[in-house]
Amino acid sequence: MPDAFTFEKRRELALSILTKGERTSRRAGSFLGQLIVDPTPMTEAQAKWFDQLVERAGLPEAEEA
């Protein structure tokens, strides 16, 4: 399940998480910033971490992807 989101959707979700700013570590913020500007498909490990960040942020848009 390497990359379930399109680049545009991934960018939108990452921006939403950063805008919320709740419980975001420096490392997670850096990772999310990378996702906003880099259209390269995520690795399986990155996709898993991103899914965790999206879920932790409680973003309902993730279910629509």
PDB file of N, CA, C and O in Angstrom:
ATOM      1  N   MET A   1       0.820  -1.178   0.000  1.00  0.00           N
ATOM      2  CA  MET A   1       0.000   0.000   0.000  1.00  0.00           C
ATOM      3  C   MET A   1       0.867   1.246   0.000  1.00  0.00           C
ATOM      4  O   MET A   1       0.662   2.150   0.811  1.00  0.00           O
ATOM      5  N   PRO A   2       1.818   1.298  -0.888  1.00  0.00           N
ATOM      6  CA  PRO A   2       2.760   2.398  -0.829  1.00  0.00           C
ATOM      7  C   PRO A   2       2.172   3.800  -0.822  1.00  0.00           C
ATOM      8  O   PRO A   2       2.507   4.548   0.097  1.00  0.00           O
ATOM      9  N   ASP A   3       1.353   4.218  -1.727  1.00  0.00           N
ATOM     10  CA  ASP A   3       0.905   5.608  -1.733  1.00  0.00           C
ATOM     11  C   ASP A   3      -0.565   5.674  -2.124  1.00  0.00           C
ATOM     12  O   ASP A   3      -0.903   5.690  -3.307  1.00  0.00           O
ATOM     13  N   ALA A   4      -1.432   5.712  -1.120  1.00  0.00           N
ATOM     14  CA  ALA A   4      -2.869   5.668  -1.361  1.00  0.00           C
ATOM     15  C   ALA A   4      -3.428   7.017  -1.824  1.00  0.00           C
ATOM     16  O   ALA A   4      -4.547   7.074  -2.332  1.00  0.00           O
ATOM     17  N   PHE A   5      -2.665   8.103  -1.655  1.00  0.00           N
ATOM     18  CA  PHE A   5      -3.146   9.435  -1.986  1.00  0.00           C
ATOM     19  C   PHE A   5      -2.480   9.982  -3.237  1.00  0.00           C
ATOM     20  O   PHE A   5      -1.317   9.684  -3.509  1.00  0.00           O
ATOM     21  N   THR A   6      -3.214  10.778  -3.995  1.00  0.00           N
ATOM     22  CA  THR A   6      -2.591  11.521  -5.087  1.00  0.00           C
ATOM     23  C   THR A   6      -1.707  12.594  -4.456  1.00  0.00           C
ATOM     24  O   THR A   6      -1.865  12.919  -3.280  1.00  0.00           O
ATOM     25  N   PHE A   7      -0.786  13.138  -5.231  1.00  0.00           N
ATOM     26  CA  PHE A   7       0.076  14.194  -4.698  1.00  0.00           C
ATOM     27  C   PHE A   7      -0.757  15.367  -4.189  1.00  0.00           C
ATOM     28  O   PHE A   7      -0.467  15.912  -3.124  1.00  0.00           O
ATOM     29  N   GLU A   8      -1.782  15.758  -4.933  1.00  0.00           N
ATOM     30  CA  GLU A   8      -2.617  16.894  -4.536  1.00  0.00           C
ATOM     31  C   GLU A   8      -3.327  16.634  -3.209  1.00  0.00           C
ATOM     32  O   GLU A   8      -3.383  17.512  -2.349  1.00  0.00           O
ATOM     33  N   LYS A   9      -3.867  15.427  -3.045  1.00  0.00           N
ATOM     34  CA  LYS A   9      -4.573  15.093  -1.801  1.00  0.00           C
ATOM     35  C   LYS A   9      -3.593  15.002  -0.638  1.00  0.00           C
ATOM     36  O   LYS A   9      -3.876  15.465   0.467  1.00  0.00           O
ATOM     37  N   ARG A  10      -2.432  14.395  -0.904  1.00  0.00           N
ATOM     38  CA  ARG A  10      -1.402  14.272   0.126  1.00  0.00           C
ATOM     39  C   ARG A  10      -0.952  15.667   0.570  1.00  0.00           C
ATOM     40  O   ARG A  10      -0.775  15.922   1.761  1.00  0.00           O
ATOM     41  N   ARG A  11      -0.772  16.558  -0.393  1.00  0.00           N
ATOM     42  CA  ARG A  11      -0.363  17.933  -0.085  1.00  0.00           C
ATOM     43  C   ARG A  11      -1.422  18.634   0.768  1.00  0.00           C
ATOM     44  O   ARG A  11      -1.095  19.296   1.752  1.00  0.00           O
ATOM     45  N   GLU A  12      -2.677  18.487   0.388  1.00  0.00           N
ATOM     46  CA  GLU A  12      -3.787  19.104   1.126  1.00  0.00           C
ATOM     47  C   GLU A  12      -3.831  18.592   2.570  1.00  0.00           C
ATOM     48  O   GLU A  12      -3.984  19.377   3.506  1.00  0.00           O
ATOM     49  N   LEU A  13      -3.698  17.284   2.746  1.00  0.00           N
ATOM     50  CA  LEU A  13      -3.736  16.704   4.089  1.00  0.00           C
ATOM     51  C   LEU A  13      -2.542  17.150   4.922  1.00  0.00           C
ATOM     52  O   LEU A  13      -2.695  17.480   6.099  1.00  0.00           O
ATOM     53  N   ALA A  14      -1.353  17.163   4.321  1.00  0.00           N
ATOM     54  CA  ALA A  14      -0.156  17.589   5.047  1.00  0.00           C
ATOM     55  C   ALA A  14      -0.281  19.048   5.482  1.00  0.00           C
ATOM     56  O   ALA A  14       0.075  19.390   6.610  1.00  0.00           O
ATOM     57  N   LEU A  15      -0.778  19.898   4.605  1.00  0.00           N
ATOM     58  CA  LEU A  15      -0.990  21.304   4.960  1.00  0.00           C
ATOM     59  C   LEU A  15      -1.998  21.446   6.098  1.00  0.00           C
ATOM     60  O   LEU A  15      -1.823  22.275   6.990  1.00  0.00           O
ATOM     61  N   SER A  16      -3.045  20.639   6.061  1.00  0.00           N
ATOM     62  CA  SER A  16      -4.056  20.682   7.122  1.00  0.00           C
ATOM     63  C   SER A  16      -3.459  20.298   8.469  1.00  0.00           C
ATOM     64  O   SER A  16      -3.753  20.920   9.489  1.00  0.00           O
ATOM     65  N   ILE A  17      -2.619  19.268   8.463  1.00  0.00           N
ATOM     66  CA  ILE A  17      -1.989  18.835   9.708  1.00  0.00           C
ATOM     67  C   ILE A  17      -1.074  19.931  10.244  1.00  0.00           C
ATOM     68  O   ILE A  17      -1.094  20.234  11.437  1.00  0.00           O
ATOM     69  N   LEU A  18      -0.277  20.522   9.365  1.00  0.00           N
ATOM     70  CA  LEU A  18       0.630  21.583   9.800  1.00  0.00           C
ATOM     71  C   LEU A  18      -0.129  22.812  10.284  1.00  0.00           C
ATOM     72  O   LEU A  18       0.284  23.464  11.243  1.00  0.00           O
ATOM     73  N   THR A  19      -1.224  23.124   9.629  1.00  0.00           N
ATOM     74  CA  THR A  19      -2.029  24.277  10.025  1.00  0.00           C
ATOM     75  C   THR A  19      -2.647  24.060  11.403  1.00  0.00           C
ATOM     76  O   THR A  19      -2.698  24.976  12.224  1.00  0.00           O
ATOM     77  N   LYS A  20      -3.113  22.841  11.646  1.00  0.00           N
ATOM     78  CA  LYS A  20      -3.662  22.504  12.959  1.00  0.00           C
ATOM     79  C   LYS A  20      -2.601  22.655  14.036  1.00  0.00           C
ATOM     80  O   LYS A  20      -2.864  23.204  15.105  1.00  0.00           O
ATOM     81  N   GLY A  21      -1.402  22.165  13.750  1.00  0.00           N
ATOM     82  CA  GLY A  21      -0.272  22.313  14.652  1.00  0.00           C
ATOM     83  C   GLY A  21      -0.366  21.590  15.970  1.00  0.00           C
ATOM     84  O   GLY A  21       0.426  21.861  16.873  1.00  0.00           O
ATOM     85  N   GLU A  22      -1.290  20.695  16.112  1.00  0.00           N
ATOM     86  CA  GLU A  22      -1.448  19.972  17.366  1.00  0.00           C
ATOM     87  C   GLU A  22      -0.563  18.730  17.378  1.00  0.00           C
ATOM     88  O   GLU A  22      -0.579  17.928  16.443  1.00  0.00           O
ATOM     89  N   ARG A  23       0.197  18.590  18.440  1.00  0.00           N
ATOM     90  CA  ARG A  23       1.016  17.391  18.641  1.00  0.00           C
ATOM     91  C   ARG A  23       1.868  17.036  17.422  1.00  0.00           C
ATOM     92  O   ARG A  23       1.935  15.873  17.027  1.00  0.00           O
ATOM     93  N   THR A  24       2.501  18.013  16.844  1.00  0.00           N
ATOM     94  CA  THR A  24       3.363  17.757  15.695  1.00  0.00           C
ATOM     95  C   THR A  24       4.807  17.978  16.126  1.00  0.00           C
ATOM     96  O   THR A  24       5.185  19.091  16.493  1.00  0.00           O
ATOM     97  N   SER A  25       5.596  16.944  16.085  1.00  0.00           N
ATOM     98  CA  SER A  25       7.008  17.054  16.447  1.00  0.00           C
ATOM     99  C   SER A  25       7.784  17.743  15.325  1.00  0.00           C
ATOM    100  O   SER A  25       7.283  17.893  14.210  1.00  0.00           O
ATOM    101  N   ARG A  26       8.985  18.149  15.629  1.00  0.00           N
ATOM    102  CA  ARG A  26       9.842  18.780  14.619  1.00  0.00           C
ATOM    103  C   ARG A  26      10.085  17.810  13.461  1.00  0.00           C
ATOM    104  O   ARG A  26      10.058  18.201  12.293  1.00  0.00           O
ATOM    105  N   ARG A  27      10.317  16.563  13.796  1.00  0.00           N
ATOM    106  CA  ARG A  27      10.572  15.540  12.770  1.00  0.00           C
ATOM    107  C   ARG A  27       9.339  15.341  11.879  1.00  0.00           C
ATOM    108  O   ARG A  27       9.451  15.261  10.656  1.00  0.00           O
ATOM    109  N   ALA A  28       8.171  15.263  12.507  1.00  0.00           N
ATOM    110  CA  ALA A  28       6.935  15.099  11.735  1.00  0.00           C
ATOM    111  C   ALA A  28       6.673  16.329  10.873  1.00  0.00           C
ATOM    112  O   ALA A  28       6.234  16.202   9.730  1.00  0.00           O
ATOM    113  N   GLY A  29       6.940  17.525  11.414  1.00  0.00           N
ATOM    114  CA  GLY A  29       6.751  18.751  10.643  1.00  0.00           C
ATOM    115  C   GLY A  29       7.655  18.793   9.423  1.00  0.00           C
ATOM    116  O   GLY A  29       7.239  19.219   8.346  1.00  0.00           O
ATOM    117  N   SER A  30       8.879  18.353   9.596  1.00  0.00           N
ATOM    118  CA  SER A  30       9.817  18.304   8.479  1.00  0.00           C
ATOM    119  C   SER A  30       9.344  17.326   7.415  1.00  0.00           C
ATOM    120  O   SER A  30       9.398  17.621   6.221  1.00  0.00           O
ATOM    121  N   PHE A  31       8.886  16.171   7.849  1.00  0.00           N
ATOM    122  CA  PHE A  31       8.369  15.157   6.932  1.00  0.00           C
ATOM    123  C   PHE A  31       7.156  15.684   6.170  1.00  0.00           C
ATOM    124  O   PHE A  31       7.059  15.504   4.956  1.00  0.00           O
ATOM    125  N   LEU A  32       6.240  16.327   6.869  1.00  0.00           N
ATOM    126  CA  LEU A  32       5.045  16.871   6.219  1.00  0.00           C
ATOM    127  C   LEU A  32       5.411  17.968   5.227  1.00  0.00           C
ATOM    128  O   LEU A  32       4.818  18.054   4.151  1.00  0.00           O
ATOM    129  N   GLY A  33       6.383  18.808   5.579  1.00  0.00           N
ATOM    130  CA  GLY A  33       6.845  19.835   4.660  1.00  0.00           C
ATOM    131  C   GLY A  33       7.416  19.242   3.389  1.00  0.00           C
ATOM    132  O   GLY A  33       7.198  19.763   2.296  1.00  0.00           O
ATOM    133  N   GLN A  34       8.141  18.160   3.537  1.00  0.00           N
ATOM    134  CA  GLN A  34       8.688  17.463   2.367  1.00  0.00           C
ATOM    135  C   GLN A  34       7.564  16.954   1.475  1.00  0.00           C
ATOM    136  O   GLN A  34       7.646  17.055   0.251  1.00  0.00           O
ATOM    137  N   LEU A  35       6.518  16.409   2.080  1.00  0.00           N
ATOM    138  CA  LEU A  35       5.399  15.869   1.302  1.00  0.00           C
ATOM    139  C   LEU A  35       4.664  16.959   0.521  1.00  0.00           C
ATOM    140  O   LEU A  35       4.095  16.695  -0.538  1.00  0.00           O
ATOM    141  N   ILE A  36       4.682  18.175   1.044  1.00  0.00           N
ATOM    142  CA  ILE A  36       3.989  19.281   0.392  1.00  0.00           C
ATOM    143  C   ILE A  36       4.669  19.678  -0.914  1.00  0.00           C
ATOM    144  O   ILE A  36       3.998  20.076  -1.866  1.00  0.00           O
ATOM    145  N   VAL A  37       5.990  19.574  -0.965  1.00  0.00           N
ATOM    146  CA  VAL A  37       6.715  20.062  -2.136  1.00  0.00           C
ATOM    147  C   VAL A  37       7.253  18.967  -3.053  1.00  0.00           C
ATOM    148  O   VAL A  37       7.632  19.256  -4.188  1.00  0.00           O
ATOM    149  N   ASP A  38       7.296  17.725  -2.594  1.00  0.00           N
ATOM    150  CA  ASP A  38       7.929  16.648  -3.362  1.00  0.00           C
ATOM    151  C   ASP A  38       6.888  15.648  -3.864  1.00  0.00           C
ATOM    152  O   ASP A  38       6.303  14.915  -3.066  1.00  0.00           O
ATOM    153  N   PRO A  39       6.650  15.611  -5.178  1.00  0.00           N
ATOM    154  CA  PRO A  39       5.640  14.701  -5.719  1.00  0.00           C
ATOM    155  C   PRO A  39       6.098  13.245  -5.842  1.00  0.00           C
ATOM    156  O   PRO A  39       5.337  12.395  -6.303  1.00  0.00           O
ATOM    157  N   THR A  40       7.330  12.956  -5.436  1.00  0.00           N
ATOM    158  CA  THR A  40       7.831  11.589  -5.506  1.00  0.00           C
ATOM    159  C   THR A  40       6.943  10.672  -4.668  1.00  0.00           C
ATOM    160  O   THR A  40       6.611  11.015  -3.533  1.00  0.00           O
ATOM    161  N   PRO A  41       6.553   9.514  -5.203  1.00  0.00           N
ATOM    162  CA  PRO A  41       5.720   8.591  -4.416  1.00  0.00           C
ATOM    163  C   PRO A  41       6.395   8.206  -3.097  1.00  0.00           C
ATOM    164  O   PRO A  41       7.615   8.051  -3.027  1.00  0.00           O
ATOM    165  N   MET A  42       5.586   8.059  -2.074  1.00  0.00           N
ATOM    166  CA  MET A  42       6.107   7.681  -0.764  1.00  0.00           C
ATOM    167  C   MET A  42       6.482   6.201  -0.747  1.00  0.00           C
ATOM    168  O   MET A  42       5.923   5.392  -1.487  1.00  0.00           O
ATOM    169  N   THR A  43       7.434   5.871   0.109  1.00  0.00           N
ATOM    170  CA  THR A  43       7.756   4.471   0.350  1.00  0.00           C
ATOM    171  C   THR A  43       6.670   3.889   1.238  1.00  0.00           C
ATOM    172  O   THR A  43       5.824   4.623   1.750  1.00  0.00           O
ATOM    173  N   GLU A  44       6.686   2.599   1.421  1.00  0.00           N
ATOM    174  CA  GLU A  44       5.691   1.962   2.282  1.00  0.00           C
ATOM    175  C   GLU A  44       5.790   2.485   3.720  1.00  0.00           C
ATOM    176  O   GLU A  44       4.773   2.725   4.370  1.00  0.00           O
ATOM    177  N   ALA A  45       7.018   2.659   4.208  1.00  0.00           N
ATOM    178  CA  ALA A  45       7.215   3.163   5.570  1.00  0.00           C
ATOM    179  C   ALA A  45       6.714   4.603   5.702  1.00  0.00           C
ATOM    180  O   ALA A  45       6.093   4.953   6.705  1.00  0.00           O
ATOM    181  N   GLN A  46       6.980   5.435   4.699  1.00  0.00           N
ATOM    182  CA  GLN A  46       6.502   6.815   4.727  1.00  0.00           C
ATOM    183  C   GLN A  46       4.977   6.866   4.686  1.00  0.00           C
ATOM    184  O   GLN A  46       4.355   7.642   5.411  1.00  0.00           O
ATOM    185  N   ALA A  47       4.381   6.036   3.833  1.00  0.00           N
ATOM    186  CA  ALA A  47       2.919   6.004   3.718  1.00  0.00           C
ATOM    187  C   ALA A  47       2.282   5.588   5.040  1.00  0.00           C
ATOM    188  O   ALA A  47       1.250   6.130   5.436  1.00  0.00           O
ATOM    189  N   LYS A  48       2.898   4.629   5.718  1.00  0.00           N
ATOM    190  CA  LYS A  48       2.373   4.177   7.008  1.00  0.00           C
ATOM    191  C   LYS A  48       2.434   5.310   8.034  1.00  0.00           C
ATOM    192  O   LYS A  48       1.472   5.547   8.764  1.00  0.00           O
ATOM    193  N   TRP A  49       3.580   6.012   8.082  1.00  0.00           N
ATOM    194  CA  TRP A  49       3.731   7.121   9.015  1.00  0.00           C
ATOM    195  C   TRP A  49       2.752   8.237   8.689  1.00  0.00           C
ATOM    196  O   TRP A  49       2.142   8.812   9.590  1.00  0.00           O
ATOM    197  N   PHE A  50       2.599   8.544   7.409  1.00  0.00           N
ATOM    198  CA  PHE A  50       1.661   9.597   7.001  1.00  0.00           C
ATOM    199  C   PHE A  50       0.239   9.224   7.404  1.00  0.00           C
ATOM    200  O   PHE A  50      -0.506  10.068   7.902  1.00  0.00           O
ATOM    201  N   ASP A  51      -0.140   7.974   7.194  1.00  0.00           N
ATOM    202  CA  ASP A  51      -1.474   7.518   7.611  1.00  0.00           C
ATOM    203  C   ASP A  51      -1.670   7.717   9.112  1.00  0.00           C
ATOM    204  O   ASP A  51      -2.746   8.123   9.552  1.00  0.00           O
ATOM    205  N   GLN A  52      -0.639   7.434   9.890  1.00  0.00           N
ATOM    206  CA  GLN A  52      -0.720   7.619  11.338  1.00  0.00           C
ATOM    207  C   GLN A  52      -0.889   9.088  11.697  1.00  0.00           C
ATOM    208  O   GLN A  52      -1.684   9.427  12.573  1.00  0.00           O
ATOM    209  N   LEU A  53      -0.147   9.961  11.026  1.00  0.00           N
ATOM    210  CA  LEU A  53      -0.254  11.397  11.283  1.00  0.00           C
ATOM    211  C   LEU A  53      -1.636  11.927  10.911  1.00  0.00           C
ATOM    212  O   LEU A  53      -2.215  12.739  11.632  1.00  0.00           O
ATOM    213  N   VAL A  54      -2.157  11.460   9.782  1.00  0.00           N
ATOM    214  CA  VAL A  54      -3.492  11.888   9.340  1.00  0.00           C
ATOM    215  C   VAL A  54      -4.549  11.426  10.342  1.00  0.00           C
ATOM    216  O   VAL A  54      -5.440  12.187  10.722  1.00  0.00           O
ATOM    217  N   GLU A  55      -4.436  10.180  10.756  1.00  0.00           N
ATOM    218  CA  GLU A  55      -5.400   9.639  11.719  1.00  0.00           C
ATOM    219  C   GLU A  55      -5.317  10.380  13.049  1.00  0.00           C
ATOM    220  O   GLU A  55      -6.343  10.732  13.631  1.00  0.00           O
ATOM    221  N   ARG A  56      -4.100  10.616  13.529  1.00  0.00           N
ATOM    222  CA  ARG A  56      -3.897  11.314  14.798  1.00  0.00           C
ATOM    223  C   ARG A  56      -4.472  12.725  14.746  1.00  0.00           C
ATOM    224  O   ARG A  56      -4.978  13.231  15.748  1.00  0.00           O
ATOM    225  N   ALA A  57      -4.393  13.356  13.580  1.00  0.00           N
ATOM    226  CA  ALA A  57      -4.930  14.706  13.411  1.00  0.00           C
ATOM    227  C   ALA A  57      -6.446  14.708  13.295  1.00  0.00           C
ATOM    228  O   ALA A  57      -7.076  15.761  13.394  1.00  0.00           O
ATOM    229  N   GLY A  58      -7.040  13.525  13.086  1.00  0.00           N
ATOM    230  CA  GLY A  58      -8.493  13.415  13.002  1.00  0.00           C
ATOM    231  C   GLY A  58      -9.086  14.090  11.771  1.00  0.00           C
ATOM    232  O   GLY A  58     -10.146  14.713  11.846  1.00  0.00           O
ATOM    233  N   LEU A  59      -8.408  13.965  10.656  1.00  0.00           N
ATOM    234  CA  LEU A  59      -8.873  14.605   9.435  1.00  0.00           C
ATOM    235  C   LEU A  59      -9.865  13.723   8.686  1.00  0.00           C
ATOM    236  O   LEU A  59      -9.483  12.666   8.183  1.00  0.00           O
ATOM    237  N   PRO A  60     -11.125  14.130   8.601  1.00  0.00           N
ATOM    238  CA  PRO A  60     -12.124  13.326   7.919  1.00  0.00           C
ATOM    239  C   PRO A  60     -11.887  13.225   6.420  1.00  0.00           C
ATOM    240  O   PRO A  60     -12.365  12.282   5.790  1.00  0.00           O
ATOM    241  N   GLU A  61     -11.158  14.177   5.828  1.00  0.00           N
ATOM    242  CA  GLU A  61     -10.913  14.160   4.390  1.00  0.00           C
ATOM    243  C   GLU A  61     -10.145  12.915   3.977  1.00  0.00           C
ATOM    244  O   GLU A  61     -10.243  12.484   2.828  1.00  0.00           O
ATOM    245  N   ALA A  62      -9.392  12.335   4.883  1.00  0.00           N
ATOM    246  CA  ALA A  62      -8.571  11.167   4.563  1.00  0.00           C
ATOM    247  C   ALA A  62      -9.453   9.988   4.140  1.00  0.00           C
ATOM    248  O   ALA A  62      -9.043   9.159   3.328  1.00  0.00           O
ATOM    249  N   GLU A  63     -10.643   9.921   4.686  1.00  0.00           N
ATOM    250  CA  GLU A  63     -11.544   8.826   4.353  1.00  0.00           C
ATOM    251  C   GLU A  63     -12.075   8.944   2.933  1.00  0.00           C
ATOM    252  O   GLU A  63     -12.518   7.953   2.354  1.00  0.00           O
ATOM    253  N   GLU A  64     -12.036  10.142   2.370  1.00  0.00           N
ATOM    254  CA  GLU A  64     -12.560  10.371   1.017  1.00  0.00           C
ATOM    255  C   GLU A  64     -11.534  10.021  -0.064  1.00  0.00           C
ATOM    256  O   GLU A  64     -11.890   9.909  -1.237  1.00  0.00           O
ATOM    257  N   ALA A  65     -10.270   9.848   0.318  1.00  0.00           N
ATOM    258  CA  ALA A  65      -9.212   9.619  -0.672  1.00  0.00           C
ATOM    259  C   ALA A  65      -9.320   8.256  -1.311  1.00  0.00           C
ATOM    260  O   ALA A  65      -8.504   7.909  -2.165  1.00  0.00           O
TER     261      ALA A  65
END
